[in-house]
Amino acid sequence: MKLILSLLGVGLGLETANQPEVIKRERRSIDECNEIRGMCSNDVNDGIYDNMADCMSEMDFNNDCGGADASASQCQDYKMDGFNLSCPPGLDADHFWPMVRPDLAPKGPRPLAPKEQCINGCDLAEEVDQFACSYFQRVQNLHQLFEELEEFLESDLEEIIEFKRQFVRRYREVTKKTRSMDKMQLIQQTIGEVVDTVQDNERLIAQLDGEIGNIEAEISTVELELTNLHQFCKVGKDCAKQCYFGPEDFGGKPLRDCAEYYNHNFWSKPSNPTEWYGKPQSGVYLIQPRPDLKPKMVYCDQKTDGGGWTVIQHKGISNSSLWEQYSAPIDDPDAPNQYQANWAQPMSGYKNGFGWVSCNGEADYWMGLDYMNALTMGAASGNVKLRIDIKDWDNRDYWGYYNTFVIRDERSDYRMTARGYDGVGSYSIGDAWDGMAFEGNAKNKRYTRSNGMKFSTKDVDNDRFCYYTRTIRNNYGMELPKYNADDKAARCEDAAAAAGRDWKTDKTLASWGSCAGQDGSGFWYNRCSAGNVNGKVYFNGENGYYQLKELAIENEFTHESIMRDHDDGMIWGTLNKGRDYSFMLSEMRVRPQNFVTKAGDITRTRLNGTPMDDERAEDNSNNQGRRG
C-alpha cells in the first residue's frame, strides 16, 4: 500500500520543492507584429505565399506574434500555475471540488448571445488553474486519509498477529498442563475467531487496495484532462487578450455606441496595461443606443480606419478552412453551430436581433432593426456612415462606404437610405445598392436598387416582386391579382392562377413571389437585390459558384409547373462575379460622420487596421459603380 500511495503522490505531482517560476519570454512589440501581419497579408494576396501560416512561420520564426490568426499582442501579467501548485492563498477549493456532490440541474437552452461576459484567455487560464489547485488540494487530503488508514490497518494487523501468537503459545502450555476439554474448546474457539478476524482484515485490505487502484486510475484520467486543458490555455497565459470590456470601467452604464467607448477617458488611465494606454481596444462591449432599448452586446472595431465602428451585421467566414464548422447543422441541440445562424427569421427576429457576438468575429450576427434605427436616425452624434466589407473565396477583400446611412423606424417599415457611395481603387465594392443592369437591361438597375426600400421578411412582404394593386376576374370567375407587364413576364400571374382560389393564403405562392421567401433571409428587397449581404453562403470546394435555385408551383387545374431560376446567395453585383456566385463574408459597421481618431485624422485601412496595398489602392480599372 505504501508503494501505491507513494506512486500516487509522485504521479500527481504533489512534490512542491524546487518549483520552477513561471517564465515569460520577451515578445515583439505590437507595432512590429502588426507590420509583419500586414506584409504577410499583402504577400498572400499577391500570391507569394499560399497562406498566412506559411508566411508567418518564416517572418515570425519564434512565434512571438502568436501565429497567423492572432491579433496584436496584448500580454498580461500572469503568475498562477496550478500544475506546479503555485496557487493563490485562501483558495475556495469547495467551489471547484465540493465535498458533497451537488444535484445537477438540467441544462437550459443555449443563449443566442452572451448575457454576461465573453471569457478571455487570462480568465480561462485562471479558471483552469484554480480548478487544478482545488483538485490537487483534494487529492492531498485523500492522500493523507490513505496514510492514516494504512497506519491503522497495519497497526491493527500486527496486534492481531501478536494476539494469535500468544494464544498459540498458551494453547501449547495448556495442552502440557491440563486435559480440560472445556478449556481446550474455549481456546480453539478463540483462536478460530482470531483467524477469522485476520482473514477478514486481509480481505478488507485487498478490497481497499482495489478501490485505491480504481481511484488512482480515475485520478490519472482527470490529470490527463487537466493537462490537456493546461496545453489549451498555454497560449492564453503567454499572451492573453482581453475581449470583453464591461461598462463598469466606463462609468457604470452602457454607452451609446462604440465611438463613445473609443473617446472615453478610460483609455488614458495610468493604471491600464501599457499596450492599452491611449489605444482603445477592439472587443465585445455593452451598448444602449436609446433608453427604451435594452442594453445589447456588440463587437466594437477600434482598429479598422482608426476605429470607432459598431458592427451591426456579420455573415459568413473569413477563411475557407472554417467551412466545415460553418456548414454544420444549425438545429442540433447537442452540437450547436456557433458560426452560422438561422437567417430565415420572421420580422420579430430581425427587429430584435439574433446570432452571436464573437470575440474572434467568426459568428453570424444581426444587431436588430430597432437598434440600427437608434444608431442611424436622430442620433445625438449626428449622421452616420456605413462601411461594408466583403471577401471572396480567393481571400481577396473589398469594401466601400455610404457616407449617409439611415434606417427609419418600424412605422416606416425600417426603410433604408444609403447615399454618397465612396470606395478606394480595386478594393472598392461598387454601389450595388443603387442597382445593377443585369444582362444589359436598364430596368434591372431600377428593380434591384435597395436604397429607399422597406425591409422584408418571410412573413412581412414589402418588396416589389409580384406586386399588385388591384384584382380582376378571369374567364373562370376567379378573382386574381393584376400585375404589371414585367411581373407578368416573370409569370407571377401564372403562379397566382396555379394557386387557384387560395392564392391569398397559399404558402407556396407566398414563397414563390417573395424575395425573402426565395432567399431564405430578410433584407431591403426591391424586385430582389443586386447587393444582398444577408444571402446564403455557398462553397463548392473551390469557390462560391453554385447552381441557381429552381422554384416551381404546380397549376391545380392543368398540373403545369410554373418554373423559374433564382439566385439566393450572398451577392454584390458590382464586383462582377455573376448572379451564381456567393461571397464568403460580409460585414456592416457604422460610426458617426464626424468621427475623428485620437491622432486627429481619418485613415483608410483594410479590416483590423491592416495597411492597403498601394497597387490595389491606385487601381481604378473595371471600376463599375465605384469612386476612388
N, C-alpha and C positions, 0 to 999 in steps of 0.2 A: 504493500500500500504506500509506503514511503516513496518507493520508486515512481509509482503512478502520480502521486501528489507533487513530487519534485519535477517530473516531466511536465505535469500540468502547469506548474508555475513558470518554468522556463519557456514552454511553448506559448504561453500567453504574454510573455514579455513583461513579467512582473518585477524584474530587477530594475531598480531605479538609480543605481550608482553610475557615475560617469555618463550622465545623459548628455547627448550632443545638443548644442544650441541650434536653434533654427537659423539656417544660413540664408541670407538674402543677397543675391548677386546684383551687381550694378547693372542697370538696364539702360538702353539707349534713351535719349531724350524723346519727348513726344513729337517735336518738330521733325527730327531725323526719321522717326518711324513713319510719320505721315508722308515725308518726301519719298521714302523707299516704296511705300504702298502706291503713291501716285505714279512713280516711274514704272512700277510693275504693271499697274492697271493700263497705262499707256502702251507698254510693250506687249501685253496680251492683246489689246485692241489692234495693234499693228502687226500681229502675227509672229513676233519674235519668240514668244513663249506660248505654249499651248494653254496654260492655265496659270492662275496666280500662285498656286502652291509651288510649281517648279521655279518660278522667278524668285519667290520669297526665300526658297531654300538656298539659292545661290547668293542673293543680295543680303539676306539676313541669316547667315550661316550659323550663328549662335542662338537663333530663335529668340533674340531679345525683344522683338516686337510682337511676339505671340502668334506668328504664322499668318496665313493668307486671310483668315476670316476675322482676326482680331482687330478691334478698333484701337484708337490711340491709348497708349498705356496709361493707366491711372492707378498706380500701385499704392496700396495702403499698408500701414504697419500692422503686422500680424504675428503674434508671439505664441499663441496657443498651439500645442501639439499633443493631442490626446493619445497618440500611439507611442509617445515616449513619456507619458504621464506628466507632461508639463501642463498641469491643469490649473484653472483659476481657484482661488480659495473660496470656501463656502459654497461649493457647487451643490445644487439640489439634485442629488442622484435619483431621488424617488420620483422626480418629474419625468425622467427618461426611462428609469428601470424601477417601477413601483414594486414594493414588497408583496402587494396583493394584486393579482391580475385583474384589471378593470373589465367591466362589461363593455363590449364593443358595440356602439350604436350602429345601426345600418347606415350605409353610405347614402347621402342625398344626391340630388342632381348636380352635375358639374356646372359651375357658373360659366357664362359665356365670356365674361370679362372679369379681371381681378376686382375684388371688393375691398381689399386692404392694401397690401404692398406686394410689389414684384420682388422676389428674393434675388439678391445679387451674389456674386462669387464669395465675398467675405462672409455674408450671412450664412450661406450654405456650409462653408468650411467650418465656421464657428459652431453651427448646429451639430454637424457630424462629430466634431471633436468633443463637444460636451456630451454627446451620446456615447462616444468611445470612453471618455473619462468615467462616466457613470457606470458603464458596462464593466470596466476593469476594476472599479471600486467594488461592485457587487461580486465579481469573481474573487477578489481578495478576501471579502467576507466569507465566501463559500470555502475558500482555501483554508482559512482559519478554523472554520467549523469541522472540516475534514480532519485537520490535525488533532483537534480536541477529541473527536470521535475515535480516531485511531489510537490515541493515547489511552482513552478509557477502555476500548476493547482489548488492547494488548495487556493493559494492567489487569483487567478482569480475568483474561485467559490465563495469565501466569498464576494468579491466586487460585484459580480453579485447578490448574495442573498440580500446584503445590498441595492443595487440599486432597487431590486424588492420591498423590504420593503418600501423604500422611495416613490416609485410610488403608492403603495397601500395606504400609508398614504395620499399622495397628492390626490389620487382619492376620498378618503373619504371627504377630505376637499372641493374638487371641488363640489362633489355632495351636500354638505351642502350649498355652497355659490353661485352656479350657475346652470343654467339649459341649458347652451350652449351645443347643440348637437355636434357641431364641436369639441369642446374641449374634450367632453366625448369620441368621436370616436378616437381622436388622442391618448388620454391616454390609451384607451383599446388596440389600435394597438401597442403602445409602450410596454405595459405590455405583450402582446402576443409575441412580438419579444424577450423580456427578458426571458419569459418562454421557448420559443423555443431554445434560446441560452443555458439556463441551461440544458435542456434535451439533446441538442447536446453534451455539455461538459460531461454530465453523461454517455452518450453512448461512448464518446471518452475515458473516464476513464475506463469504463468496457472493452473496446477493448484493452486498454493498459494493464489492469490487465491480460487479457487473453494472450496477447503476452508475458508479463513478465512470466506468468506461463509456456508457451512453452519454453522460453529461459531458465528458471530455470530447466526444465526437460532435455533440451539439455546439459546444464552445468553439471547436475548430471551424465548424460551418459558419457560425456568427463572425468569428475572427476573419475568415476569408471574405465574407460580405463587407465587413468594415474596411478591410484592406482595399477592396475594390472601390468602395466609396472614397477612401483616402486618396487613391490614384485619381478618381474622378474630380476630386476637389483640389488636386495638386496645383493645377494651373490657376484656379481661383485664388489659392493662397499666394502664389507667386505674384500675381497681378490681378487682384480682384477689382472689378469695375462696378461702381455703384450704378444701379439702374433706376431705382425709384427715389424721387425727391419729394417728400411729403410737405404739405402746406405748413406744418409746424415750424419749418425753417424759414418760412416767408411771412411771418406774422400770424399764423394760426388758421387762416381762412384760405380756401382755394382762390387763386387769382383768375382773371377773366380769360386769358389766353396765354400762349407760350411766349409771345412778345413781352408781356408784362413780367413773366418769370425771367426772361432774358435781361430786362432792365432793372431788376430788383437789386438792392444794395447787398443782398446776402453774399453775392459773389466777391465782394470786396472785404469780407471779414478776415482779419489776420489769422483766425483760428482754423480756417479752411485748409485742406491739403494744398500744397504748393501748386500742383498742376491745375487746381480749380481757380486760383486767385485771378480775378478779372476775366475768367473764361467760362461763361455759362456752359453747362454740360447737357448733352442730349440724353434723353431718357424718358421714363414714364412719370407724368405729373397729373395732378388732380385739378381740373378747371371747372369754373362755373360761369358761363358766358352771360347768364341773366339770372336774377334772383328767383324767378319762378321755376327754373330748371334745376334738377338735382345735379350735384357735382358728378363729373364723369372723368374716368381715366382716359388719357390721350398720350400719344407719343409726341414729344417736343423735339424738333430737329434744330439744334443750335449750332450746326456746322455748315450745312448747305447754304451757299450765298451769304455766309456770315451768320446765319441763324435767325431765330425769331419765328420759325414756321410751326404752325399747328397742323399735324397730319389729320385729314378728315376722311380719307379713303385709302385703302391698300388692298390690292388683289393680285394674287399670283406669287411667284417665287423669283429670287434674284439669281438663282443658279440652277441649271438643269439637273444637277446631282440630287436636288431635293424633290424631283418629280415623283418618285415612288411614295414618299411621305405625303406629298400634297394630293396625289391622286387616290389615296386610300379611301375606303368608305367613310362617309361623314355621319352615318347613323348607327355606328357600332358602339353601344354603351360601355363595353368592356375595353375598347381601344379607341377612345375619342380622337378624331383627327384635329390636331391643334394648329394645322396650317390652313386648311380650306374650310370656309363657312358655307352655309346654305344660303345662296343668294335668291332663291325663289321664295322670297318673303312677301307677305301681304303689306299693304300700306302702313299698318301699325308697326311692323318691323323696321321699315325704312324711316318712319317718323321718329322712333325712339333709339334706333341704332342696334347693331348686332356684331358678332365676331369677337375677336380677341385683341387686346393690346399687348404686344410682344416686345420684350427688351431687344431682341435681335431684328425686329421688323419683319420676320418671316411668318406672318399670320394675317389672314383676311380680316378686314376691319371696315365697318361703315359707321361713322360717328352718329348719324341721325339727322334728319332734315330740320327738326326744331333747333338743334344745336348749330347747324350750318346757318340757319336763318339768323340766329342770335349773334353769330360771329361776323356775318357779312352785311347785315342790313341795320342801319341806325346805330352802329356801334359808336361808343364814346371816342374811340381812337380814329374814327373816320372810315373812309372807304378802304376796302382790302383788295389785294391782288392774289391771283391763283397761279400756282406753278403745277404743271402736270408732267410727271416723269413716266417714261415708257422704255421698256427693254425688250429686245428681240432675242430669238434663240441662238443668235451668233454672238451674244453677250455685248452687243452694241447698245449704248444708252443714248436716249434722246429726251429732250424736254422743251417746254415752251411756257410762256406767261400770258395770262389775260390780266391786263392792268386794271380792269374793272370787273369785279365778280360779285354778284348779288343773288342770294336765294330768298325769295319772298316767303311770306308766312303761309299757314295752312289754308286760310281763307282764299288765297290766290293760287292754291294747288301747288305751292312751292315752285312757282315759275322761276326759271333761271335766266340771268343776264350775264353774258361773258363777252366783253368787248375789249378792243385795244390789244390785239394779239401781238406778241413780240417773241423772237427767237434768235438763236446765235448759230450762224453758219450751218454746217451739216448736222449739228446737234439738234436743230430745230425740228419739232414735230409737225409744224404747219397748223393752220387754222381749220381743223376738221369740223369744229362746231359751227362754222359758217356754212357747212355743207360741202358736198363733193359731187361733181358732174360725172357720175359713173357712166361708163360706156358712151361718153361724149354727149350725153343728154343733159341739156341745161336745166330741165325740170328737176332732175335728180339732185342738183345742188340745193334747190329750194326745199325739196322733200326730205332731205337728210340733214337739214340745219337744226341743231339742238338749241342754239341761242334763241331765247324767247319762249321756249317750250315749257309746258307744265310737266310735273313728274307723274309717271305712270307705273303701276304695278300690276300683278296678275289679277287683282281684284278691283282695281280702280283704273279704268282705261281712259286716259286723257290724250292719247296720241291721235294722229290724223290719218291713220291707215284704216281702210274700210269704214270711213267716217260718213255718216248720213245725217241729213237734217229733216227728212220727211219720209213718209211711206206711201206706197202705191199698191193697188190690187193687180195681180197678174191674171192671166187668162183662166186660171183655175179657181179664182176667187180668194186666193190667199193674200193677206196684207204683208208686203215685204218692204225692206228698206230700199230707198232710192240713192244710188251712188253717183259720183261724178265719173267722167269718161275714163280717167286714169285708174280709179278703183275698179271700174267696170272691166277695164282691160286686165287688171290684176285678178279678175274672176271673183271679186268679193260678192257680186250679185249672184253668181252661180253657186257660190258656197252657201249663201243665205237661203237660196231656193232649195239646195240639197238638204239643209237642216229642216226644211218644212215649216209647219205651223209653230214649232217650238224654237224658232231661230232666236228669239229674245233671251231664252234661258238655256240654250244648248251650250254645254261646256266646251265641246269640241270646236264649235264655230267661234266661241269667245276666244279660245286659244289661237285658232287659225287666223283670226282677224285682229289680233292684238300683238303689238311688238313685244311687250313684256311677257306675254304668254309664249311667244315664239322663242324669245331669247332666254327665258328662264331667269330673268333678273329685272329689277326696276331701274328706270333711267328717264332722262329728259328726251323722250322719243318724239319724233315728228311722224313721218311715214317710215319709221325706224331711224337709223342714225349712221353718220359717217365716222363717228368717234365715240363708240361705246366702251368706256373703260371698265364697265361692270360685266362685259361679255364673258363667255366661258373661256377657260384656258385649255387649249388643245396642244398635244405634243405627240408626234408620230415616231419618236425615237431619234429623229434628226433635226426637225424644225417644226414650225407651227402650222403647216398646211394640213387641211382636213377636208373631208367630204361634206359638202353642203347638206343641210338637213332637208329631208323630203317631207313636206306636210301634205296631208290628204284628208279630205272629208267626203263621205260617200252620199250620193243623192238617194233619198229614201224611196224614190219612185223609179228612177232609171238605173239605180245602182252604179252610176258612173262615179268614178273617183275624181274629185277636183284636186289637182296636184299643183304644187309649186315648190321651188327650191328656196332655201332661206339660209342666210349666214347668221350664226348666233355666237360667234367667237369674239374675243377681245379685239376690236378693230380700231384703227386710226388711219382713215383713208388717205390722208395727205402724205403719209410715209410710203405710199405706192407699193404696198405688199400684195394688194388684191383683197377681194372680199372673202376669200377662202383661207386667209392667214390669221392665226391667233397669236397675239404677242404673249410674252412670258410674264410681264409685270406691268402694273400701272399703279401710280400713287398720285393723290391730290393733296396739296398743302396750301394753307393760306397764311398771310400776315398783313399787317397794315401797310397801305401805300406809302405812308410817311416814315416807315421804319428805317432807322439808321444804326449801323453796327457800332460797337464800342470804339472801333478805330475811326469812326466818323465818316465812313464811306460805304458804298454798296459795291460788292464784288459779285461776279458770276462764276459759279463753280459747278462741277458735277456733284452728284449726291455725296453727302458726308464731307464736303469741302475739298474733294479731290480736284486738283487743277485740270483745266481743259487742255486738250492737245491743240497746239497753235494751228496745225494744218486743218483740222476739222473746224476749228472756230472761224477760220477765214474762208472756208469752202462754202460758197453760195450756189453751187451748181445744182440743177434739178430741184430748185427751192420753191416748189409749188405751195402757195399759201403761207409763205414764211417771210419774215423780215430779219435781216441781220442786225 
